[in-house]
Amino acid sequence: MALFIGRRYCSKMPLASQHQRFCCVGTGASNQPPESLKEAESLAPDQVETLRSIYMSSSCSISYKNTGGLQITGGRGSRLIDVYGNEYLDTRNNVAHCGHGHPEIVEAITYQMKLLNTNSRYLHPNASLLSQKLSNLFPSSSRGDADSLTKVFFVNSGSEANDLALRLARAYNKKQQNKLHLQKDKQPKQCIITIDHAYHGHTLATLDVSPYKHHQGTEITECPAYVKRVPYPDMYRGVHSNCKDESEATEQYSAYVEDACQEITLNGDTVNAFLMEGGMSVAGVILPPKSYISRCVRAVRDAGGLYIADEVQTGFGRLGKCTWAFEYSNDDSDDDDDKVLPDIVTVGKPFGNGMPIAAVITTPKVASAFESLGVEYFNTFAASPVCCAAGLSMLHVLSKHELQNNALEVGSLLMKLFSEVKARHGWIGDIRGSGFFLGIELVRNQQTLEPATEETSFVCSVLKEKYRVLTSIDGFHENVVVVKPPMVFTKEDAVEFVTCFEKCLIDLPAIDKLHQLGKTPT
Ligand SMILES: Cc1ncc(COP(=O)(O)O)c(C=O)c1O
């Protein structure tokens, strides 16, 4: 089999007409571009690439650069269409939550844009209603209203949401210190506990708590002293992968958080917050063992800290079984749900189905600590009527079409199909996750778990080039194919995907030929 399937730019019709066709397919919009977009639409693919390479930084990465990149110009549901008219199955987009170009969402955004788009200093029904609907998606706290997640801050991105969450935790902590009239000779460090290989954003504060980026080559190469990093609770290849069961894994991994709390306190510093995704995304779909989060949260709260749940990737029903990933590993036998109810939750990516809207949801107790500092929180684009229309519409479509249930059903089918492939081939070491948040870990050896990093890269390139299926790779060893499709992904999509995936495993060439394709940046 040829290792490299080159770019096919064979224009069967003039570019503008091709583009119009895909715009129509993608969005249902008028097939005539407005005057202001005609020049952009008339650019040939090579010109698009050249302009980007001259005027945009090469730090802004391009997916599939090793096989020529992709120019996507249209999309509908779980399909994307490139400028040459090729249709791709999208198994990786957790931003277009209800599918690409969902007509009801497009209509809501367009309707609102025609009426008005302005900032949050004006009263507007979209922002008010969306804050209520978002807050209603969380269970109320048995500790009372002050601990229920009822206060919403709108922001523009997941990074901004986590950045603000850290500010809120600092404000709360400061207030607690003041209440206790703590006079200390030295200024205590306000510490954050984060998990190894986590990613929480690209701002300075969120980079500090994102060890994933420290391994990747950024200006920050390790966590600063106020950030305590603990191992990720990986039951497959983590530091305690030899545990006999989940409860032993919980015991072992939560001990790191308990120890970190103790160490911070003994040092005279304070535990500000424990920041974690309920299902770790870039670490390669790591769902913690049962009760791990509740054990960690107990230790953190006993030390005076808050629990921040990052739901930027996993929120809004992606796991199928639950709306939020922080609920996933709760022990069902215990009816005290409150033990894992966060003090702060951050949401982003899927919230606006592609529009830049994210949010921080917190409790009146935490919000009042921030308010009491006299802070005016203003954010130019956040809570704009158009972005809030996108949020309202996404929530409406999600519930009307029961897409969380679809994630559960089709996600189970995907698991079953991948398990069958695993039984036929040696490459799949582990299949894990829930709903539309799945990780397929490839290994060269089932005993040593030697990561099949190059093979994973090869499979993803061939899936794109030969079968037109888009996937993503994550995990510490970059050997986990992460499946997180739009929530409208169908059973037929699932069968198509796994069939193509298996063909790629059969196609896997000898190791010495793997490098010819180069690394696949997904
Ligand atoms: C878990 C998690 N948190 C936060 C972020 C940052 O979100 P954004 O890219 O919208 O700033 C990401 C982005 O990938 C993420 O995966």
The ligand as a Tripos MOL2 file, in Angstrom:
@<TRIPOS>MOLECULE
LIG
   16    16     1     0     0
SMALL
NO_CHARGES

@<TRIPOS>ATOM
      1 C1         -9.9680   20.7160   29.5550 C.3       1 LIG1
      2 C2         -9.7280   22.0280   28.8840 C.ar      1 LIG1
      3 N1         -9.8220   23.1550   29.6030 N.ar      1 LIG1
      4 C3         -9.6130   24.3620   29.0420 C.ar      1 LIG1
      5 C4         -9.2910   24.4860   27.7090 C.ar      1 LIG1
      6 C5         -9.0450   25.8320   27.0960 C.3       1 LIG1
      7 O1        -10.1450   26.2060   26.3270 O.3       1 LIG1
      8 P1         -9.9930   27.2910   25.1560 P.3       1 LIG1
      9 O2         -9.1890   26.6870   24.0760 O.co2     1 LIG1
     10 O3        -11.4270   27.5660   24.7690 O.co2     1 LIG1
     11 O4         -9.3510   28.4920   25.7500 O.co2     1 LIG1
     12 C6         -9.1990   23.3400   26.9220 C.ar      1 LIG1
     13 C7         -8.8600   23.4350   25.4860 C.2       1 LIG1
     14 O5         -8.5700   22.5060   24.7950 O.2       1 LIG1
     15 C8         -9.4070   22.0770   27.5240 C.ar      1 LIG1
     16 O6         -9.2960   20.9400   26.8290 O.3       1 LIG1
@<TRIPOS>BOND
     1     1     2 1
     2     2     3 ar
     3     2    15 ar
     4     3     4 ar
     5     4     5 ar
     6     5     6 1
     7     5    12 ar
     8     6     7 1
     9     7     8 1
    10     8     9 2
    11     8    10 1
    12     8    11 1
    13    12    13 1
    14    12    15 ar
    15    13    14 2
    16    15    16 1
@<TRIPOS>SUBSTRUCTURE
     1 LIG1         1 GROUP 0 **** ****
